[in-house]
Amino acid sequence: MIEPLVVATLGNFATKLLSGKQTGITRVHGVEEETTIGGRRVLLYPLYHPAAALYTPRMLEVLQQDFARLPELLGRTVEVPEPEPLVLRGEPTVQLGLF
């Protein structure tokens, strides 16, 4: 239902999880990369986690510069292939309760 053009990750964990790479946030922050997430082509845009500015005040300027690029990235076009139709196979899944 949601069809993002840009996915901005906040921090090291989210960046590594969605990029599938072990390169740390210090090396990749602010450098967009075209990738596939959930079968959709998007620009992955790694950012420092905003809490970093609380611990390191000069990080606030870096975060502001990186966030300022978001409108430019949203204006880009990413080649989006036609989605494949959803085909359910096997037994339907059952939602588990907490108790």
C-alpha positions, 0 to 999 in steps of 0.5 A: 500500500505504501510505495516509498521513493526514498527510505531514510534509515536512522542510525547504524542498526537500521542502515545495516538491516535494510542495506544488507551490508555491514558497513557502519553509518560513519562511512555511509551517512548521507550517501544514497544508494539505489536498492530493492526493499520488499520487492520495490526499487528505492533510494536508501539514504542512511542518516545518523540517528537524531539522538547522536546530536544529543551526545555530540553537539557538532553532529547537529549540523551534519544531520541538518545538512543530510536532512536538507537533501531529502527534497532533492532525493524525493524529486529523483526518479527510480526505475520501478519494475512492474510488481508481480501479482500476489499469489498465496500458496499453501495454508493461510497463516494464523494470527497468534495471540499474546496469551 
